[in-house]
Amino acid sequence: MRLLAIAMTNLLAVLPTMAAAEFPSSFSAAKRLAEQEIYYDQDLTFYCQCNFDVEEGPELASCGYEVRKQPKRANRIEWEHIVPAFDLGRQFRCWQEGGRDNCRSTNPTFRRAEADLHNLVPTIGEVNGDRSNMRYGMVAGLDAYQYGQCQAQVSFEEDAFEPPARVRGDIARTYWYMRDVYNVRISRQQQQLFTAWANMDPVDSWERERNRRIMVVQGNGNPYVSDDSIPAAPAQPTEPESSLFSCSPRKTCGTMASCEEAMFHLQQCGNGRLDRDNDGIPCESICR
């Protein structure tokens, strides 16, 4: 009876907070909430495990980080979207007609997705800038760069970013959540990769606690974290079995046989380099 009474007391203490929970009103508001309500007692960056303070930036020496090219940006903390804003916005006409700023001002669904706390993690600014809207994957290119002892690699040749093994499951579960809530598309190739990552990197104690805190602040949780669910197949149609196209190998506009193939590589494979001006139209020399 005593344990039941304690449990009821704890539940009653949380209920008023849950009742007041709501989505952040903007990306700026989400960053403040992430700092103050979610990561207030956490001091390690997502990819590199560098000690950090949001105001003072990361301690690069604490994780053996080596700056690739941008020392100024490397010395600040940024809140990265695991699912890039580009992937959130390109499905909307507002993005095609005016990009991110236009979607922010005209599309409530985009604003909600951009501010979703489940999709935000603290990262070294240079890493966030390098990754941009690259797809996640295993990097094999000769140009692959690893940030010193930080177990993350980027390949501009392959347009791919390889995260450390310890957060790959976190990334997969975030993508599945964003797919279910905002209809973010995942190719069959990436779905297979994410399933493998989630199996190799199961939910840990901090991922559970982060999910709990976001649920209190924002009002919803990620079921793939709370239920440890790993879907055998995507919940939405992705690359059809009869498709004539494939995500491998990665292609440039000059090697595309048609606009349909270019659109497939942009939308299904996440090859953002085909759409340099981020207007949702790849390889404009053939997709006019």
C-alpha positions, 0 to 999 in steps of 0.5 A: 500500500505504501508503494502504491501511495508513493506512485500515486503521489508521483503521478499527481505531481506530473499530471499538471505538467503533462496537462500544460505540455504543448509543442514549441511555438518555433524552432527558436523556442524549441532550442531554448526548451531543449537547453533548459528542460531536456539537456539541462544536466547533460554535457556531452555532444551527440556525435563526438561526446565532447564536453560542452556548455551551450553558451561557452561552446564545446571543449574540443580537447575533451574528445580529441576533436580535430577541426576540418575547416571551420574553427569558428563554427567548430567552437560553438554548439548548434541544435541539429535536426536529425531529419534535416529541415530540407527533408521536412520541407521539400514535400510542401509547396511552400518550400518550392516557392520560397524555401525554409523562411517561406515555410516558416511563415506560411505552413503550420505543419512545417513549423511544428516539424521544425520545432519537434524536440524529438528531432533536435540534438546538441552538436558541434557547429562544424559537424552540423554544417558539414552534414547539412542535409546529407543522408546517413550511411556508411562512408567508403569514399577516399575523401572521407574525413574523420574529426580526430578521435570523434567517431563520425565521418563525412564524405562530400564525394558520396554526399553521406555522413556516417555517425558513431555506432553508439547513436545509430539506433537513436537516429533510426528511431528518430527517423521512424518517429518523424516518418510516422508523424510528418510523412517523411519518406525513407527509401527501402535502402535506408529502412534496411540500414536503420533496422540494422542500426536499431538492432545493433544499438538498442535503447539506452537509459539516457534515450529513455530519459530524454524521451520522458522529458520531451513527453512532459514538455511537448506532450508526446513520446517516441513509441520506438523508444518507449516500446523498443519497437523495430518495424520489419518494414516501413509504414509508408510506401517507399521504393517499389519492388518493380522500380527501374532505379536504384540508390546504388551507385550514387549518381550525378546529374550528368549520369541521369537517363531521365528526369524521373530517375533524377527525381527518384534519386532526390526523393527516395535516396536523399541525394540532395546534391542534385538539387543545388538551389533547394527548390525541390527540382533536381537536375534542372537541365533535364527537369524543366 
